[in-house]
């Protein structure tokens, strides 16, 4: 992208006041054009396909389809669109899942207007943009002792399926809906996974899923 080109942007957030405020605020910049807004992941995927934006500003926790799944779908269908996450969540699981899905940046909603605008510009130039608190969490994760990484941990097909969905950032209710099983059954499988692989937290499970992902595990439509 050349320096004088206007950045086309889609803003995705399920909260109307936040979405509209972001759209108005960012559209005021001379080098940004908000071409569409969306209220959930399904609408985000449709907007990306229609407008092919340079940058898509993505919330994570939304109804119908969350931001992690939408990010993965958009990155497969629109590789020219950069995904920049803007969310209230800064936990390890959300950060890892979003970056693994293909997000190129991760900001929290504590960011001010200038920080968000600069992040959009940097993302449009192909740079990775991480909020300071996100960088600190990633550094802490990198220095934390890893859970047991044995490749020979035996899992059932269902356990491995659930592990893949954990790696994609899905929560227990979403996994239950995806697999058409009860949430209690999901919890039982996860407890078994934790015991077998010596995992102690959801973040451990996400990291384990990413390390042990098999070919095709991230190719769901």
C-alpha positions in Angstrom: 0.0 0.0 0.0 1.4 3.4 -1.0 1.7 6.2 1.6 -1.1 8.3 0.0 -3.6 5.5 -0.4 -6.8 5.6 1.6 -7.2 2.6 3.9 -10.5 0.8 3.5 -11.7 -0.4 6.9 -14.5 -2.6 8.2 -15.5 -2.2 11.9 -17.0 -5.3 13.7 -18.5 -5.1 17.2 -21.8 -6.4 18.6 -22.3 -3.3 20.8 -23.9 -0.6 18.7 -22.5 2.4 20.7 -19.0 1.0 20.5 -19.3 0.1 16.8 -20.7 3.4 15.7 -18.3 5.5 17.8 -15.3 3.6 16.3 -16.7 4.0 12.8 -17.2 7.7 13.1 -13.9 8.3 15.0 -11.8 6.4 12.5 -13.6 7.7 9.4 -12.6 11.2 10.4 -9.0 10.5 9.5 -8.1 11.6 6.0 -6.4 8.3 5.2 -9.2 6.0 6.5 -12.5 5.1 4.8 -14.9 3.0 6.8 -16.6 1.0 4.1 -18.9 -1.1 6.3 -19.7 -2.2 9.9 -20.8 -5.6 11.2 -22.4 -6.8 14.4 -21.1 -10.4 14.4 -18.7 -12.8 12.8 -21.1 -13.9 10.0 -21.7 -10.3 9.0 -17.9 -9.7 9.2 -17.2 -12.5 6.7 -19.9 -11.2 4.4 -18.5 -7.6 4.6 -15.0 -8.8 3.9 -16.2 -10.8 0.8 -18.1 -7.8 -0.5 -15.7 -4.9 0.2 -12.2 -6.6 0.3 -11.1 -4.1 2.9 -7.4 -3.4 3.7 -8.1 -3.8 7.4 -10.9 -5.3 9.5 -11.2 -4.2 13.1 -12.5 -7.3 14.9 -14.2 -7.8 18.3 -14.0 -11.3 19.8 -17.0 -12.1 21.9 -20.0 -11.8 19.6 -23.2 -13.7 19.0 -23.8 -16.2 16.2 -20.1 -16.3 15.3 -17.3 -15.0 17.4 -14.2 -13.1 16.2 -11.8 -16.0 16.3 -13.8 -18.2 13.9 -14.6 -15.2 11.7 -10.9 -14.3 11.6 -9.9 -17.8 10.4 -12.6 -17.7 7.7 -11.7 -14.3 6.4 -7.9 -15.1 6.4 -8.7 -18.1 4.2 -11.0 -16.3 1.8 -9.5 -12.8 1.8 -5.7 -13.1 2.3 -5.3 -9.4 1.4 -7.4 -8.3 4.4 -5.5 -7.7 7.6 -7.3 -8.5 10.9 -6.8 -6.3 13.8 -8.5 -7.5 17.1 -10.0 -4.9 19.4 -11.5 -6.5 22.4 -12.0 -6.2 26.2 -10.3 -9.6 26.7 -6.6 -9.8 27.3 -6.4 -13.4 28.7 -3.8 -15.9 27.4 -6.5 -18.1 25.7 -8.1 -15.2 23.7 -4.7 -13.8 22.6 -3.3 -17.2 21.4 -6.5 -18.2 19.7 -6.8 -14.9 17.8 -3.2 -14.8 16.7 -3.4 -18.5 15.7 -6.5 -17.8 13.6 -4.6 -15.2 11.6 -5.0 -11.9 13.4 -2.0 -9.5 12.7 -2.7 -7.3 15.7 -4.3 -7.4 19.1 -5.5 -4.3 21.1 -7.7 -4.0 24.1 -10.5 -1.4 24.4 -8.4 0.6 26.8 -6.6 1.9 23.7 -7.3 5.6 22.9 -8.2 7.0 19.5 -4.6 7.8 18.4 -3.4 4.3 19.4 -6.2 2.6 17.5 -5.7 4.8 14.4 -2.0 4.2 14.4 -2.6 0.5 14.8 -4.9 0.5 11.7 -2.2 2.3 9.7 0.5 -0.1 10.8 -1.7 -3.1 10.1 -2.4 -1.8 6.6 1.3 -1.6 6.1 1.7 -5.3 7.0 3.1 -4.8 10.5 2.2 -6.8 13.6 0.5 -4.6 16.2 0.3 -5.7 19.9 -0.8 -3.7 22.9 1.8 -3.4 25.6 -0.2 -5.6 28.0 -0.5 -8.2 25.2 3.2 -8.2 24.6 3.8 -8.7 28.3 1.5 -11.7 28.4 3.1 -13.3 25.3 6.5 -12.8 26.9 5.3 -14.4 30.1 3.8 -17.3 28.1 7.1 -17.8 26.3 9.1 -18.0 29.6 6.6 -20.2 31.4 7.5 -23.9 31.6 5.6 -25.8 29.0 3.2 -28.5 29.8 4.3 -32.1 29.0 4.8 -32.2 25.2 4.8 -36.0 24.7 3.5 -36.8 21.2 2.4 -40.3 22.3 -0.4 -39.1 24.7 -3.3 -41.3 23.7 -6.6 -39.4 23.0 -9.9 -40.5 21.8 -11.2 -39.1 18.5 -13.7 -36.9 20.4 -11.0 -35.6 22.8 -8.8 -34.7 19.9 -11.7 -33.0 18.2 -12.4 -31.0 21.3 -8.7 -30.1 21.7 -8.8 -28.7 18.1 -11.8 -26.5 18.9 -10.1 -25.3 22.1 -7.1 -24.3 20.0 -9.5 -22.3 17.8 -10.7 -20.3 20.8 -14.1 -21.8 21.2 -15.6 -21.8 24.7 -17.4 -24.8 26.2 -20.9 -23.8 25.2 -19.7 -23.2 21.6 -17.9 -26.6 21.5 -21.1 -28.3 22.8 -23.2 -26.6 20.1 -20.6 -27.4 17.4 -20.4 -31.1 18.3 -24.1 -31.4 19.3 -23.3 -32.7 22.7 -24.0 -31.4 26.2 -21.8 -28.9 27.9 -21.3 -31.4 30.8 -20.0 -33.9 28.3 -17.6 -31.3 26.9 -16.3 -30.6 30.5 -15.8 -34.4 31.1 -13.7 -34.7 27.9 -11.7 -31.6 28.8 -11.0 -32.9 32.3 -9.7 -36.2 30.7 -7.5 -34.1 28.4 -6.0 -32.2 31.2 -5.2 -35.4 33.1 -3.7 -37.2 30.1 -1.5 -34.3 28.9 -0.7 -32.8 32.3 -2.5 -29.5 31.5 -3.4 -27.1 34.3 -5.3 -24.3 32.5 -7.2 -23.3 29.4 -4.1 -21.5 28.2 -2.1 -24.6 28.6 -4.7 -26.5 26.5 -4.6 -23.8 23.7 -0.8 -24.0 23.6 -0.9 -27.8 23.6 -3.5 -27.8 20.8 -1.3 -25.4 18.6 1.8 -27.5 19.2 0.1 -30.8 18.4 -2.2 -29.7 15.6 -2.4 -32.3 12.8 -2.7 -31.5 9.1 -6.3 -30.6 8.4 -7.3 -29.8 11.9 -7.7 -26.1 11.1 -9.5 -26.6 7.8 -13.1 -26.6 8.9 -15.4 -24.6 6.7 
